[in-house]
Amino acid sequence: MSAAVKIGLPKGSLQDATFELLKRAGFPLSVNARSYYPDMGDPQYKAILLRPQEMSRYVADGALDAGITGKDWILENESDVHVVCDLVYSKHSMRPVRWVLAVPEDSPIRRPEDLEGKRMSTELVGVVTRWLAAKSIRAAVEFSWGATEVKTPFLVDAIVDVTETGSSLRANKLRIVETILESNTQLIASHQAWKDPQTRIIIENLATLMQGAIVAYSKVGLKMNVRDEDLQAIVNILPALRQPTVSPLAGGQWHAIETVVDESLVREMLPALKRAGAEGIIEYPLNKVIQ
């Protein structure tokens, strides 16, 4: 058996969401409150908790075979890593986050060019510095150790901060001027690990299971029984990933239908299915949907 794949899992704001996703993917994850070494319940993986901000550096130099971190921090560190796949989830939602240029509501800054000669604060110093340089804007960029949204207008003229919904910025009376970067979580691997066939398969297996768990968040399964004469009307109502599975029931004149649909459609779909003749309708949650 090959050595276990050394993988970094994000500590901090992404930790709970990552642990929940891994559990749905089939890994009975557990960790002692004082430990930095989670047990993934699979001897093929040896995990360590690290801040996402530094993850890509350890993957790039081969200290870790793989890691889960944000696209933003990979770009910030200018890390040379192999991106295995996008994992579009964040602290509070299943969508990307944005790094935005924000200023006080009454600030005269209306566009990036108005930053000329101004002072900015952000955790993403490298990305912001390169963004300014590409626009030929000269502004001072200082590193923020957190609570970035409270630093303007008293300490700096503008900030670049990460947001999912913009609610924290609005609560602090800040106005978004421009989105600098859209980011999402990614599974990355070192080039050395990716070239090793056995290690690559183990990492690819993890990617498949996690992506399947992400897809399943927004899907549900449906089962129902349908008379022969109602079958086509029911099939026309169901928007399946491919086509619904239709199986004849013993005795004839009835069929069982099973399919996967978007959870957002179910509320309107179930009454329509009942009116069209479906009986014994069952809705059930999914852990993974592998496409």
PATOR-489005 format. One record per residue: x, y, z of N, C-alpha, C in turn; residue in three letters. Coordinates in steps of 0.02 Angstrom, whole numbers, plus 50000, padded with zeros to 5 digits. Example, Ala and Ser with C-alpha at 12.3 -4.5 7.8 and 13.67 -1.06 7.14 Angstrom:
506604971650390506154977550390506604983550390ALA
506424988850354506844994750357506455000250394SER
END
This chain:
500424994050000500005000050000500445006350000MET
500275011249959500665017449955500555021550018SER
501005026450030500955030850087500325034950083ALA
500045036850141499435040850142499555047650110ALA
499045050150077499085056850047499035062050102VAL
499515066450105499525071850154499105077650127LYS
498555079150162498095084250138497955089450191ILE
497955095750170497805101250215497065103050211GLY
496745103550269496045105650273496025112650305LEU
495575116950282495575123950304495335124850376PRO
495735128250416495545130050484495265137050483LYS
494775138450526494495145150528493785145150500GLY
493625150450462492935151550440492685146050394SER
493115142650357492905137450311492875130550343LEU
493115129950405493205123350435492535119550442GLN
492035122750472491405119250484491075117150418ASP
491085121650369490775119950304491145114350270ALA
491805114250276492215108950245492095102250280THR
492075102250346491945096150382491265093150365PHE
490755097550361490085095250344490075092250274GLU
490415095550227490445093050158490795086350154LEU
491345085650190491715079250190491295073650220LEU
490915075150271490475070050301489945067850251LYS
489665072550214489175070750162489505066850106ARG
490155068150095490515064650043490705057550063ALA
490605055850127490735049050150491325048150197GLY
491595053750222492165053450267491925055150338PHE
491915050250384491675051550453492195055450493PRO
492265061850476492805065950503492715067250577LEU
493275066950614493265068650685493925071850703SER
493905076450752494515079750774494435081850847VAL
494955080950886494965083350955494995090950955ASN
494655094151002494625101451005495315104651006ALA
495815101251033496485104051038496965101350986ARG
496715097250941497145094050892497105097550825SER
497645097250788497675099950720497705094350668TYR
497565088150692497615082450647496945078550646TYR
496475080550603495835077150599495925069950572PRO
495485065650594495455058850568494905058550516ASP
495075057150454494585057050400494235050250396MET
494415045550439494095039050437494295034850378GLY
494855036550346495105032850288495875033050291ASP
496195027250294496925027150301497305029750240PRO
496945031050185497275033750126497435041250133GLN
497135044550184497225051650192497505053250261TYR
497995057650264498265060150326498165067750325LYS
497715070250368497495077250364497825081450418ALA
497905087850401498145092850449497735099250438ILE
497575102650493497215108950488497705114750480LEU
497585118950429498005124750417497565130550396LEU
497795136650407497445142450383497445142450306ARG
496875144050275496855144250201497375149050172PRO
497535154350209497995159350184498695156550168GLN
498895151150203499565148450192499565141550160GLU
498975138750148498925131950122499305130950057MET
499195135350009499475134249942500235134249942SER
500545137749989501275137849992501555130950010ARG
501225127550057501455121050079501315115650026TYR
500775116649987500635112049932501145113249875VAL
501285119449861501745121049806502445118249818ALA
502685118449881503365115949894503385108549910ASP
502795105149908502785097949916502735095449988GLY
502695100050036502615097950106501935094450115ALA
501435096650075500785093350072500665090950001LEU
500345085149995500165082549929499575086349900ASP
499105088349943498495091549920498235096149975ALA
497765100449957497485104950006496835107949981GLY
496425110350027495805113750011495875120950034ILE
495835125549988495935132650004495565136849953THR
495615143349959495265147849913495695149749853GLY
495375150749797495715153249738496065159849753LYS
495755163949797496045170449815496735169749847ASP
496815164849892497455164149926497985160849882TRP
497775156849833498245154149784498535159849743ILE
498095164449722498315170149684498735174949726LEU
498535175849789498905180249833499625177849842GLU
499705171249851500365168449861500735167049796ASN
500395167949739500675166349673500965159249674GLU
500575154549701500795147649710500735143649645SER
501255139949630501255135549571501005128749591ASP
500345127649585500025121449605499575118949549VAL
499375112749554498895109949507498195110549537HIS
497745114049503497055114649526496675108449503VAL
496485104249552496135098049537495415099449516VAL
495075103649555494385105349538494145111249580CYS
493625114449556493285119649595492785116249642ASP
492755118849703492265116549752491885122749774LEU
491325124049741490985130449751490555130149814VAL
490875131649870490525132549934490925137449975TYR
490605140650023490945145450066490665144850136SER
490815149650178490635149350249489885148650259LYS
489495152550222488775152750234488355150350175HIS
488655149150118488245147750059488625143150011SER
488265141149958488555137049905488675141349843MET
489005146949853489145151349797489825154749808ARG
490115157549755490765160849762490725166949808PRO
491305169149832491355175349870491685180649825VAL
491625186949846491915192449808492385196549852ARG
492955198449824493375203549856493205210149823TRP
492965214849863492705221149835493075227149863VAL
493125232149821493365238749843492775242349874LEU
492845244449937492285247749972492525254050006ALA
492075258950010492225265450040491625267550082VAL
491705272550126491125275150162490595277750114PRO
489975277450135489415279450092489495286550065GLU
489785291150105489865298050083490545299650054ASP
490945294450038491615295450011491565298349940SER
492045302749921492055305249852492325300149802PRO
492595294549827492865289349783492285285749748ILE
492265286249682491715283249643491965278049594ARG
492615278049580492905273449532493625271949553ARG
493925266649529494605264849550495115270549541PRO
495045274349488495525279749474495525285049529GLU
494995285549567494965290349622495395288349682ASP
495695282349678496135280049732496835283049727LEU
496985286549674497645289549665497855293549726GLU
498425291649756498685295149813498345293449879GLY
497875288649878497495286849938497825281049975LYS
497535279450032497785274050075497255268650082ARG
497465262250074497005256750074497215251450124MET
496735247350146496875241950193496545235550168SER
496905229950172496635223550149497065217750174THR
496775211850177497175205850191497485203150127GLU
497235205350070497455202850005497935207749972LEU
498485209150006498935214549985499235213249916VAL
499465207249904499795205749840499325206649781GLY
498725203849786498235204249731498035211549719VAL
497915215249773497705222149766498265226449737VAL
498885225249759499455229049733499535227949658THR
499465221649637499525220149565498935222949526ARG
498335223049556497745225949524497845233449513TRP
498095236849562498235244049555498765245349502LEU
499285241249502499825242249454499575241349382ALA
499125236449372498845235249306498435241249281ALA
498175245149329497775251049311498185257549316LYS
498845256749330499295262549338499055267449390SER
498795264749445498555268849501499055268249558ILE
499275273949584499745274049641499355275249705ARG
499345270249747499015270749812499395266449862ALA
499375268349925499705264549977499245258849999ALA
499525252750002499135246850022499465243850084VAL
499085243650139499345240850200498965234450219GLU
499315229950254499005223650274498535224750332PHE
497955221450328497465221650383497475215050420SER
497485215450485497495209450527496785207150544TRP
496295209750511495595207950524495175214050540GLY
494515212950544494035218350556494165224150507ALA
494295222350445494485227350394493945232650385THR
493305230750390492765235350374492725241250423GLU
493055240850482493005246350530493565251450521VAL
494015250450474494605254650468494505260850426LYS
493955261150391493805267150353493165270250380THR
493125276850387493565281950358494115284450405PRO
494165281950466494615285050515495355283350503PHE
495495277350477496195275250470496425275050397LEU
495975273350352496145272950281495585275850239VAL
495725276950175495215279750130494755274450100ASP
495015268350093494635263050061494885256350086ALA
494475251150078494675244450096494515239750038ILE
494855234050037494665228449994494535222650041VAL
493905220350043493715215150090493295209850055ASP
493255204050087492885198450057492165198650082VAL
491695196950038490995196950056490625191450019THR
490115188750052489665183950020489015187449999GLU
488755191450044488105194750032488145202350032THR
488685205150060488745212450066488415215150128GLY
488105210950169487725213250227488175216550280SER
488775213850291489235216750340489465223650318SER
489585224350253489795230850227489245236050235LEU
488635234050219488075238750226487965240550299ARG
488055235750343487955237050415488465242150441ALA
489045242350409489565247150428489555253350384ASN
488995254350348488895260250306489435261050253LYS
489595255550221490095255650168489755254350100LEU
490035257250048489765256649981490275252949937ARG
490045248049899490485244349853490605248349790ILE
491235249349773491415252949713491515248249655VAL
491865242649667492025238049613492225231249643GLU
492065225949606492305219249625492985218149594THR
493465216549636494155215549614494275208349594ILE
493975203749632494105196649620493515192549644LEU
493305187649604492815182649626493195176249642GLU
493035173349699493425167549721492975161949745SER
493225155849742492875150049770493405145249797ASN
493165140449835493605135349863493855130749807THR
494475128449813494755123949764495135118249799GLN
495125112449768495555106949788496175107249745LEU
496755107849776497375108549739497855102949757ILE
498345101649714498845096549726499525099149705ALA
500055096449735500725098149712500845094649645SER
501265097549604501405094549539501725087649547HIS
502135086949598502455080549611501945075149628GLN
501465076849673500955072049692500515070349633ALA
500345075249591499905074149535500215069649482TRP
500885069549479501225065349430501265058049452LYS
501175056749518501195050049543500515046649532ASP
500475041149494499835038249476499405036249536PRO
499685033049586499285030949644499035036849684GLN
499475041749695499265047649733498725051449696THR
498805051949630498325055549589497635052349594ARG
497595045749592496945042349596496605043749663ILE
496995043749717496705045149784496435052249787ILE
496795056949759496575063949758495965064749713ILE
495975061449655495405061849609494775058749641GLU
494865053349679494295050449714493975055349762ASN
494395058949799494145064049845493765069449808LEU
494045071649751493725076849711493025074649688ALA
492985068449663492345065849638491825065749693THR
492015063349752491535062749808491315069549834LEU
491795074349839491615080949863491185084749813MET
491335084149749490925087449698490215084349698GLN
490185077749707489535074549710489125076949769GLY
489455078049826489115080549886488865087749875ALA
489255091749840489045098649826488425098849782ILE
488425094649729487845094349684487225092149723VAL
487315087449770486745084649807486425089649854ALA
486795094949873486505099949918485865102949889TYR
485835103649823485265107049793484775102249759SER
484875095649769484445090749737484075086549788LYS
483525083549767483175078449807482975072849760VAL
482845067049789482595061449751481835061049758GLY
481505058749705480775057749707480605050749683LEU
480145047549719479865041149698479105041749697LYS
478795038049652478055038249649477805032449607MET
477175030849614476835025749573476345029149527ASN
476295026649465475895029949414475525024649372VAL
474885025849357474515021449312474785022249240ARG
474695016949201474945017149132474685023149094ASP
474045024649101473745030049062473985037049083GLU
474275037549143474525044049166475285044749158ASP
475605039449134476345039349134476645045149095LEU
476425046349033476735051448992476635058449021GLN
476045059649050475915066249080476375067449139ALA
476505062249179476955062849237477665064049213ILE
477895060249164478585060949138478695067949111VAL
478185070849081478255077649053478345082949107ASN
478105081549168478165086349223478865086049254ILE
479195080249250479815079149287480425081449248LEU
480795086649272481425088749241481995084849271PRO
482185079149243482695074849272483385076749247ALA
483915074149282484595075149260484685072149190LEU
484405066349178484405063349112483665062049095ARG
483445055949108482745054049103482575050249167GLN
481955050749190481775047049251481805039449239PRO
481935035749292481925028449289481205026149296THR
480965022449247480275020049246480285012449246VAL
479965009349296479965002049302479244999549309SER
479074994249271478394991449278478304987949344PRO
477724988549374477574985149437477214978649423LEU
477284973949470476964967449462476204968249455ALA
475924964449411475204964749402474984969049343GLY
475454973049317475304977249259474894983349277GLY
474834987949228474424994049231474724999449277GLN
475284998049312475605003049354476365002949341TRP
476655008849350477385009549345477645013249407HIS
478275011649426478625015549477479115020249442ALA
479115026449464479565031449436480035033949490ILE
480675034549473481175037449519481605042349480GLU
481735048049512482125053249478482455057949528THR
482895062149503483235067349544483055074149515VAL
482845078749558482635085349535482925090749580VAL
482915097049556483125102649598482635103549655ASP
482895104249716482455104949774482015111149768GLU
482265116349735481885122549729481245121649689SER
481195116249649480605115149607480075110949640LEU
480265107549695479825102449723479175105249749VAL
479195111049781478595113849812478025114649761ARG
478185116849701477665117549650477545110949613GLU
478055106749609478005100649570477555095349602MET
477595094549669477225089149702476465089649692LEU
476165095549703475445096049690475265094549617PRO
475705096749571475575095449500475605087949484ALA
476085084449515476135077249505475525073549532LEU
475285075749590474695072649619474085073749575LYS
474005079849550473435081249506473475077149442ARG
474085075649419474175071849356474085064349366ALA
473995062149429473855055049441474385051249480GLY
474935054449500475455050949539475205049249608ALA
475395043349633475205041249701475825038849739GLU
475775038749805476335036349846476975040249834GLY
476915046849827477495051049812477955051549874ILE
478595050049864479085050449919479655055149897ILE
479805059949940480385064349930480915062449981GLU
481545061849959482075059850005482725063849990TYR
483115065150042483735068950034484275064750002PRO
484785068049974485345064649942485995066849974LEU
486475062249979487145063950003487615065749946ASN
487565062049891488005063249835487625062049769LYS
487775066249719487525065249652488135065649606VAL
488355059949579488945059649536488715060249464ILE
488925065549431488695066749363489215064649312GLN
END
